Structure formats: structure tokens, C-alpha cells
Amino acid sequence: MNELETDDAPASIGPFSQGIVEGDTIYVSGQGPVDPDTGDVIEGSPGEQTRRTLENVGAVLRAADASLDDIVKTTVYLKDMRYYDEVNDVYGELLSEPYPARSAFEVVKLPVDIDVEIEAMATVPETGGAD
């Protein structure tokens, strides 16, 4: 098992890795709309928070020489299901067909005060991957 760590995504806020590579699978811990440079939650709509969240997921994937195109499964946690369509709009912009499998849940509370958190599983690209 190989840990992924990058300064281009927010640091973990607990005893967990930003991501792990095991075999040909990349596991990205839940990411939120946090600016990795400041550690602050970005201000903005749920759509803007989704964009920053997926940028953070992408940064962890890049640490394994992968990208958003390599994602096979995501789980989306929403503070309020009313944000679902707005989140989908940005999600559809940044991810490509065939879209990854996905689950989405409305949750009572997330570890920090954010509207969206996304975790992902991806495949290690044939030409790359963390060693």
C-alpha cells in the first residue's frame, strides 16, 4: 500500500491519508472545497464548492500520475439535497463520459462546515501510478 500526499490538495484533518494506491486502484479520501494554500473553506455556491472539491480530488489523483478521467466510482455527500442539480452541472462539466459509477447522500453534518464532500476510486493509468 502506497500513500499519496500532495501540497496541491488540502492536508488531512485526521489520521488518514489524502489517498492510497493499492494494486491498480487509487482511493482518494473525501475532499471538500478547501483552498490547499490557505486551508480555508472557499466561499461560494454549492456549484463553486463542487468545482474546488473536484479540483482537490484531481490533485490527489495527479500524485499517482492519474486524472479525473481515471475515476471509476465516486461518493458525493451533500449538506442538502436541494444542491443536487447544481452539483450535477459542475460534476458533468469536469468528469467525462462514460461517467463513473456514483452514490450521493444527504448528510446531517460533515467534519467541517461545507456543502459538499466527494471521495473517489480510480484506476492507475497503464503508463503511470505511484510506486
C-alpha positions as a Markdown table, in Angstrom:
| # | Residue | x | y | z |
|---|---|---|---|---|
| 1 | Met | 0.0 | 0.0 | 0.0 |
| 2 | Asn | 1.4 | 3.4 | -1.0 |
| 3 | Glu | 0.3 | 6.7 | 0.4 |
| 4 | Leu | -0.4 | 9.7 | -1.8 |
| 5 | Glu | 0.5 | 13.1 | -0.5 |
| 6 | Thr | 0.4 | 16.4 | -2.3 |
| 7 | Asp | 0.6 | 20.1 | -1.3 |
| 8 | Asp | -1.9 | 20.7 | -4.2 |
| 9 | Ala | -4.8 | 19.4 | -2.1 |
| 10 | Pro | -5.8 | 20.2 | 1.5 |
| 11 | Ala | -3.9 | 18.3 | 4.2 |
| 12 | Ser | -5.8 | 15.6 | 6.0 |
| 13 | Ile | -7.6 | 16.7 | 9.2 |
| 14 | Gly | -7.3 | 13.4 | 10.9 |
| 15 | Pro | -5.4 | 10.1 | 11.0 |
| 16 | Phe | -6.0 | 9.3 | 7.3 |
| 17 | Ser | -4.2 | 9.7 | 4.0 |
| 18 | Gln | -5.2 | 12.0 | 1.2 |
| 19 | Gly | -5.1 | 8.9 | -1.0 |
| 20 | Ile | -3.8 | 5.4 | -1.2 |
| 21 | Val | -2.6 | 3.3 | -4.1 |
| 22 | Glu | -3.2 | -0.4 | -3.7 |
| 23 | Gly | -2.5 | -2.6 | -6.7 |
| 24 | Asp | -4.1 | -0.9 | -9.7 |
| 25 | Thr | -6.6 | 1.1 | -7.6 |
| 26 | Ile | -6.4 | 4.6 | -6.3 |
| 27 | Tyr | -8.5 | 5.5 | -3.3 |
| 28 | Val | -9.0 | 9.3 | -2.7 |
| 29 | Ser | -10.2 | 10.3 | 0.8 |
| 30 | Gly | -13.2 | 12.6 | 1.0 |
| 31 | Gln | -12.2 | 16.0 | -0.3 |
| 32 | Gly | -14.1 | 19.3 | 0.3 |
| 33 | Pro | -14.0 | 22.9 | -1.0 |
| 34 | Val | -10.8 | 23.8 | 0.8 |
| 35 | Asp | -8.1 | 26.0 | -0.7 |
| 36 | Pro | -4.9 | 24.0 | -0.2 |
| 37 | Asp | -2.8 | 27.1 | 0.0 |
| 38 | Thr | -4.7 | 28.7 | 2.9 |
| 39 | Gly | -6.5 | 25.8 | 4.4 |
| 40 | Asp | -9.7 | 27.8 | 4.3 |
| 41 | Val | -13.1 | 26.7 | 3.0 |
| 42 | Ile | -13.8 | 28.7 | -0.1 |
| 43 | Glu | -16.8 | 30.9 | -0.1 |
| 44 | Gly | -19.4 | 30.3 | -2.9 |
| 45 | Ser | -22.3 | 28.4 | -4.1 |
| 46 | Pro | -22.6 | 24.6 | -3.9 |
| 47 | Gly | -21.6 | 24.5 | -7.5 |
| 48 | Glu | -18.4 | 26.5 | -6.8 |
| 49 | Gln | -17.7 | 24.3 | -3.9 |
| 50 | Thr | -18.1 | 21.3 | -6.1 |
| 51 | Arg | -15.6 | 22.7 | -8.6 |
| 52 | Arg | -13.0 | 23.2 | -5.9 |
| 53 | Thr | -13.7 | 19.8 | -4.4 |
| 54 | Leu | -13.2 | 18.1 | -7.7 |
| 55 | Glu | -10.0 | 20.1 | -8.3 |
| 56 | Asn | -8.8 | 18.7 | -4.9 |
| 57 | Val | -9.7 | 15.2 | -5.9 |
| 58 | Gly | -7.8 | 15.7 | -9.2 |
| 59 | Ala | -4.7 | 17.0 | -7.3 |
| 60 | Val | -4.6 | 13.8 | -5.2 |
| 61 | Leu | -5.0 | 11.7 | -8.4 |
| 62 | Arg | -2.1 | 13.6 | -10.1 |
| 63 | Ala | 0.1 | 12.5 | -7.2 |
| 64 | Ala | -0.4 | 9.0 | -8.7 |
| 65 | Asp | 0.0 | 10.2 | -12.3 |
| 66 | Ala | -3.8 | 9.9 | -12.8 |
| 67 | Ser | -6.6 | 12.3 | -13.5 |
| 68 | Leu | -10.3 | 12.8 | -13.1 |
| 69 | Asp | -10.7 | 10.7 | -16.3 |
| 70 | Asp | -9.4 | 7.6 | -14.4 |
| 71 | Ile | -12.2 | 7.7 | -11.8 |
| 72 | Val | -14.4 | 4.7 | -11.7 |
| 73 | Lys | -16.6 | 5.4 | -8.6 |
| 74 | Thr | -17.4 | 8.4 | -6.5 |
| 75 | Thr | -19.4 | 9.0 | -3.4 |
| 76 | Val | -20.9 | 12.5 | -3.0 |
| 77 | Tyr | -22.0 | 13.8 | 0.4 |
| 78 | Leu | -24.4 | 16.8 | 0.3 |
| 79 | Lys | -25.4 | 19.0 | 3.2 |
| 80 | Asp | -28.7 | 19.5 | 1.4 |
| 81 | Met | -30.2 | 17.5 | -1.5 |
| 82 | Arg | -31.5 | 20.8 | -2.9 |
| 83 | Tyr | -28.0 | 21.3 | -4.2 |
| 84 | Tyr | -28.1 | 18.0 | -6.2 |
| 85 | Asp | -28.8 | 19.7 | -9.7 |
| 86 | Glu | -26.2 | 22.4 | -9.2 |
| 87 | Val | -23.6 | 19.8 | -8.1 |
| 88 | Asn | -24.5 | 17.6 | -11.1 |
| 89 | Asp | -24.0 | 20.6 | -13.5 |
| 90 | Val | -20.4 | 21.1 | -12.4 |
| 91 | Tyr | -19.8 | 17.3 | -12.0 |
| 92 | Gly | -20.8 | 16.8 | -15.6 |
| 93 | Glu | -18.5 | 19.6 | -16.8 |
| 94 | Leu | -15.4 | 18.2 | -15.1 |
| 95 | Leu | -15.9 | 14.5 | -15.5 |
| 96 | Ser | -16.2 | 12.8 | -18.8 |
| 97 | Glu | -18.2 | 10.0 | -20.3 |
| 98 | Pro | -18.5 | 7.3 | -19.6 |
| 99 | Tyr | -19.2 | 8.9 | -16.2 |
| 100 | Pro | -18.0 | 7.0 | -13.1 |
| 101 | Ala | -20.5 | 5.0 | -11.0 |
| 102 | Arg | -21.7 | 7.2 | -8.2 |
| 103 | Ser | -23.7 | 7.3 | -5.0 |
| 104 | Ala | -25.0 | 10.6 | -3.5 |
| 105 | Phe | -26.3 | 11.1 | 0.0 |
| 106 | Glu | -27.6 | 14.0 | 2.1 |
| 107 | Val | -25.9 | 14.0 | 5.4 |
| 108 | Val | -26.7 | 15.8 | 8.6 |
| 109 | Lys | -23.2 | 17.0 | 9.2 |
| 110 | Leu | -19.7 | 16.9 | 7.7 |
| 111 | Pro | -16.4 | 17.3 | 9.6 |
| 112 | Val | -16.2 | 20.9 | 8.6 |
| 113 | Asp | -18.9 | 23.4 | 7.6 |
| 114 | Ile | -19.1 | 22.7 | 3.8 |
| 115 | Asp | -21.9 | 21.9 | 1.4 |
| 116 | Val | -20.3 | 19.0 | -0.5 |
| 117 | Glu | -17.6 | 16.3 | 0.0 |
| 118 | Ile | -16.5 | 13.8 | -2.6 |
| 119 | Glu | -14.5 | 10.6 | -2.3 |
| 120 | Ala | -13.3 | 8.7 | -5.3 |
| 121 | Met | -11.8 | 5.4 | -6.5 |
| 122 | Ala | -9.8 | 5.4 | -9.7 |
| 123 | Thr | -7.6 | 3.1 | -11.7 |
| 124 | Val | -3.9 | 3.6 | -12.0 |
| 125 | Pro | -3.2 | 4.5 | -15.7 |
| 126 | Glu | -1.4 | 1.9 | -17.7 |
| 127 | Thr | 1.6 | 4.3 | -18.1 |
| 128 | Gly | 1.8 | 5.7 | -14.6 |
| 129 | Gly | 1.0 | 5.2 | -11.0 |
| 130 | Ala | 2.7 | 5.6 | -7.7 |
| 131 | Asp | 5.4 | 3.1 | -6.8 |
